[in-house]
Amino acid sequence: MRWVSYTRAVSCIETDMPPADIINQQNRHIQEFMAAHGWMIEKKYSDRKCSKDATEAFEQMVQDGMRRDFDGIVVDSVFRCGRDLWAARDILARTFYPAGISFAIAEDGWYSGGKTTDEVEEYFSGKRALFVSFNNGKLFQQQIADGSAASRCCWYGYRVSDNDMLLEIDEESAAVVRLIYRKFLEGKTYAEIRDDLNGQGICPPQEQKSRSARKELHVTAQGRWYSNAVTKILSDSVYIGEWKCVVNGKTLISPVPQIVTKEVFEKTQEIIKQNRQKKRARASSPYLILVRHIFDQDSGEALHCLPSPLEDGRFVYWLSRNCTQEDRQKMIPLETVLYTVREKLEIAASQACYVDQLLKNGAGQIFEEERDSHVRREAERLFAELDDACRNRIQIHKQFEAGGMDVQIFEAKEKEYQEFFRQNESGFQRIKTEVETIRITFSHRNPWVHLFCNAEIPESLGREHIKKYVDRVLVDSNKNIEVVLKSAEWMDRLPKEWLLAGMEE
C-alpha cells in the first residue's frame, strides 16, 4: 500500500498554544505506529501555521486522494486532521473510506482496514462524545454541583428564580404534586387521578411550566392532563430534592428544593413496583401470550383469544368477538397455535446451531467468495465508467477553456456529468451495502444465527419468548398457521441446503 501522513499544528479540542515541536511529536508517533505494522510513508502533508484556518496541506491531500495518488493515510490524532472533527469525518469516513482508501489514527492504534461502515461511524461517534465532553463537561459538572444546572429545566411544581440561576418551589403547582401523591397512595389509578385533575380544571404541566420558566413553549396538551404526566410526576426523584443526570457516564445528583417527603416517595415506588409485577403476571397468562402478534392472513386483522363457546375451560382464536356460526367454523384452539409456534422455534434453533457450526468450520467462505465475485465485477464496471467519464470531462473542460465550445453547451454537458457522478456514487453505495450484507450473512454477526443458535425453547412458552423470537403469526381461512420469526430475512440469505440439513439435525 502507498501510505501518506498528515500533521497539523493546532487541535480542534485544545485552546492553548501548541508546543514548538508539535509537528515533530506527531511525526514520531506516526513513525512508531507505521513501524509496528511494517508500513512505509511515501509522502507527508503538514499544516504548520498555528491557525485553525490553515488547511492548504489538508486540501492538497484531499485532492491527491481523489486522484488515487495513495492507498492509505495516517494521522496522529483525529482532532488534528483538518479544521475540525467534522472535516476529518467527512474526508476519512465518508469520502476516502467508501472509495477504498484506508485511514489510521496513531494515538488510538486504530486502522480502518477490515472495519465495517457501522464500526467506522461508531469510532467517530465516540470521538464526537469526547469532543462535546471536553468542551462542556467540566462546566456542566460545576453547575450540577452548585444547583444552577437545574434552572435549565423546569419541572411541574417549580419555577425559575428571579436571577435565572436556581429553581424555587411554585406553591400552587407543588400543592397539586402533593395531591397526586396522596390520591395514588389512597389507591387511585393514573387514569382516575388524571380525570380528577381535568374535572377540577387544574392547570396542566405544560402551561404551568411555560409560565414558571417565563418562556413561550409549544404546548400540544394545552388544557388537559394525560396519564403519562401523572406517571412521570409519581416516579421522578426530583420531588424529593434529587435531580439525577448522567454526565460522562457518571450519575450525578443536583440539589433542588424538596416537595414530597422521602417516605411518601418510597411508598409510592413500592406500589408502582407491585403494580408492574401484577401486570407482568397477567401478561404471562396463556390467552395473552400472542396478543398483538397473531393475525388473520386474509384481512390482516388481529385474532382474539377468548373462551370457547363450545368447550368450557378451553381458549380459541377467532376473528370476531361476536361469535357467529361462521366464526365457529374458523376457530382454532390456543394449544394448536402454541404447538405450531414452539415447533417452528425448535426447528429454527436446530438450523441456527447447524449453520453456526458450519461458519466456525469456514464453510461460508466459498459462498461468500462466489457472491463477492459478482459484486466485484459490478464494481469494476462502475470504476471503468467513472474513469471514462472523468477523461471525457477533462477534454470538455479543455475545449471550453480554449474557446472551442459555447457556454450553454458546456453547462449542459457539465450538468449531465454531475448527474452521472451522482448515479455512479449511488451505485458504489449499493455495492458497499451488498458487500456488507454478504459479510454479515456468512459470519457470526448474522442476526438470525446470533438470535437462535443459543435459543432456549421451554416446554411452556411465555410472552417473553414470543416477543424475543416471533415477529407475527398468520392464520388463513383453512386454519393453516404461518409463523414468521424475527430476523427471518437473514435466514433467507443463507444457502437452502444448509437450512434443510439443519432441520434433520
Disulfide bonds with the S-S distance in Angstrom:
none
